[in-house]
Amino acid sequence: MPRIVRIVAFGLGLFGGIVASQGPEYSQQYRQRLGGAIDELQRVIARFDADAQANGETQGSAIARLRSNPDDLVSRQGVAMQGNVERLSHLQAHREAMLQSGPFSRIALMVRDGDRDVMEAAYRDFEPAVPVTEEGILSTAIGFIAVWGGILLLAGFVRSFRRRRPRARSVVQA
């Protein structure tokens, strides 16, 4: 196999490894954002609960009171607060599932069940890095081997295909 093919395969393999390592890194940055979103929703709901309690209401009765208010603005605030409570519950369950899952399962769980708003925010602020966790190192190695090996296999296939093709013989007439 020509030396240039091996050099290109190695370089692209390194690139593939770096790209593959970004999955665990993005997942880690997503989990940080997820925790921040949960913290903020907990603060908003705690303030709401304190206001409801100061007025002799429970969270549920205060939301129902707001939602049934004839004033459209007040009614919308009740709907929004109900949405906040439901979203907090969903985010907490998602974070707990991610904490319970293994390293590579977290990536799949994030892709399958991740919160779109949190994922988009993490993507907007994503800073590539090569993680040195077990998950990051394995992802890097898998990406390198997949690209490097794939290119070498493809080059070998192309080379063997060229050898098998019969060459047109020119007939010299005298």
C-alpha positions as CSV (number, residue, x, y, z in Angstrom):
1,M,0.0,0.0,0.0
2,P,1.5,3.4,-0.9
3,R,3.0,5.3,1.9
4,I,0.8,8.4,1.2
5,V,-2.4,6.4,1.7
6,R,-1.1,5.3,5.1
7,I,-0.2,8.9,6.1
8,V,-3.6,10.2,4.9
9,A,-5.4,7.4,6.7
10,F,-3.5,8.1,9.9
11,G,-4.2,11.9,9.7
12,L,-7.9,11.3,9.0
13,G,-7.9,8.7,11.8
14,L,-6.7,11.3,14.2
15,F,-9.4,13.7,13.0
16,G,-12.0,10.9,13.4
17,G,-10.8,10.3,16.9
18,I,-11.1,13.9,17.9
19,V,-14.5,14.2,16.4
20,A,-15.7,11.0,18.2
21,S,-14.4,12.3,21.5
22,Q,-16.8,15.3,21.3
23,G,-19.8,13.1,22.1
24,P,-18.8,12.5,25.7
25,E,-17.7,16.1,26.0
26,Y,-20.9,17.5,24.7
27,S,-22.8,15.1,27.0
28,Q,-20.8,16.4,29.9
29,Q,-21.6,20.1,29.0
30,Y,-25.2,19.1,28.5
31,R,-25.4,17.6,32.0
32,Q,-24.0,20.8,33.5
33,R,-26.6,22.9,31.7
34,L,-29.3,20.4,32.8
35,G,-28.3,21.0,36.4
36,G,-28.4,24.7,35.9
37,A,-31.9,24.6,34.4
38,I,-33.1,22.4,37.3
39,D,-31.6,24.8,39.9
40,E,-33.3,27.8,38.2
41,L,-36.7,26.2,37.9
42,Q,-36.4,25.1,41.6
43,R,-35.8,28.8,42.6
44,V,-38.8,30.0,40.5
45,I,-41.1,27.4,41.9
46,A,-39.9,27.9,45.5
47,R,-40.7,31.6,45.2
48,F,-44.2,30.8,43.8
49,D,-44.8,28.2,46.6
50,A,-43.8,30.8,49.2
51,D,-46.2,33.4,47.7
52,A,-49.0,30.7,47.5
53,Q,-48.4,29.7,51.1
54,A,-48.4,33.4,52.3
55,N,-51.9,33.6,50.7
56,G,-53.1,30.4,52.3
57,E,-52.8,28.4,49.1
58,T,-51.0,25.2,48.1
59,Q,-49.0,25.1,44.9
60,G,-51.9,23.2,43.2
61,S,-54.6,25.4,44.4
62,A,-52.7,28.6,43.5
63,I,-52.1,27.3,40.0
64,A,-55.7,26.4,39.6
65,R,-56.7,29.8,40.9
66,L,-54.5,31.6,38.4
67,R,-55.6,29.3,35.5
68,S,-59.3,29.9,36.2
69,N,-58.9,33.7,36.5
70,P,-60.9,35.6,33.8
71,D,-58.0,38.0,33.2
72,D,-56.0,36.5,30.3
73,L,-52.6,37.6,31.6
74,V,-53.2,36.0,35.0
75,S,-54.6,32.8,33.4
76,R,-51.5,32.5,31.2
77,Q,-49.3,32.8,34.3
78,G,-51.1,29.9,35.8
79,V,-50.6,27.8,32.6
80,A,-46.9,28.9,32.6
81,M,-46.4,27.9,36.2
82,Q,-48.0,24.5,35.6
83,G,-45.6,24.1,32.7
84,N,-42.6,25.0,35.0
85,V,-43.7,22.4,37.6
86,E,-44.1,19.7,34.9
87,R,-40.8,20.6,33.2
88,L,-38.9,20.5,36.5
89,S,-40.3,17.1,37.2
90,H,-39.2,15.9,33.7
91,L,-35.7,17.4,34.0
92,Q,-35.2,15.9,37.4
93,A,-36.2,12.4,36.2
94,H,-34.0,12.8,33.2
95,R,-31.0,13.9,35.3
96,E,-31.5,10.9,37.7
97,A,-31.7,8.5,34.7
98,M,-28.4,10.0,33.4
99,L,-26.8,9.6,36.8
100,Q,-27.9,6.0,37.0
101,S,-26.7,5.1,33.5
102,G,-23.2,4.1,32.4
103,P,-20.8,6.3,30.5
104,F,-21.9,5.5,26.9
105,S,-25.5,5.1,27.9
106,R,-25.6,8.7,29.0
107,I,-24.9,9.8,25.4
108,A,-27.7,7.6,24.0
109,L,-30.0,8.8,26.8
110,M,-29.3,12.4,26.0
111,V,-29.9,11.9,22.3
112,R,-33.1,9.9,22.9
113,D,-34.7,11.7,25.8
114,G,-32.8,15.0,26.2
115,D,-34.5,18.3,26.7
116,R,-34.3,20.1,23.4
117,D,-34.0,23.6,25.0
118,V,-31.1,22.5,27.1
119,M,-29.5,20.7,24.2
120,E,-29.7,23.7,22.0
121,A,-28.3,26.0,24.7
122,A,-25.4,23.5,25.2
123,Y,-24.8,23.4,21.5
124,R,-24.7,27.2,21.2
125,D,-22.0,27.5,23.9
126,F,-20.3,24.2,23.2
127,E,-16.5,24.3,23.5
128,P,-14.7,21.3,22.0
129,A,-12.3,19.5,24.2
130,V,-10.7,16.1,24.4
131,P,-12.0,14.6,27.6
132,V,-9.6,12.4,29.5
133,T,-12.3,10.3,31.1
134,E,-12.5,6.6,30.2
135,E,-15.5,7.4,28.1
136,G,-13.6,10.1,26.2
137,I,-10.5,8.0,25.6
138,L,-12.5,5.1,24.4
139,S,-14.6,7.3,22.1
140,T,-11.4,8.8,20.7
141,A,-9.9,5.4,20.1
142,I,-13.0,4.1,18.4
143,G,-13.3,7.1,16.2
144,F,-9.6,6.8,15.2
145,I,-9.8,3.0,14.5
146,A,-13.1,3.4,12.5
147,V,-11.8,6.1,10.2
148,W,-8.2,4.9,9.9
149,G,-9.2,1.3,9.4
150,G,-12.0,2.3,7.0
151,I,-9.7,4.3,4.8
152,L,-7.1,1.5,4.7
153,L,-9.8,-1.1,3.9
154,L,-11.2,1.1,1.2
155,A,-7.7,1.8,-0.3
156,G,-7.0,-2.0,-0.3
157,F,-10.3,-2.7,-2.0
158,V,-9.7,-0.1,-4.7
159,R,-6.1,-1.4,-5.2
160,S,-7.3,-5.0,-5.5
161,F,-10.1,-3.9,-7.9
162,R,-7.6,-2.2,-10.1
163,R,-5.4,-5.3,-10.2
164,R,-8.3,-7.6,-11.2
165,R,-9.5,-5.4,-14.1
166,P,-8.1,-6.8,-17.3
167,R,-6.1,-4.2,-19.2
168,A,-6.9,-3.5,-22.8
169,R,-4.1,-4.9,-24.9
170,S,-3.1,-3.1,-28.0
171,V,-2.5,-5.2,-31.0
172,V,0.4,-4.2,-33.1
173,Q,-0.1,-5.0,-36.7
174,A,2.9,-5.3,-39.0
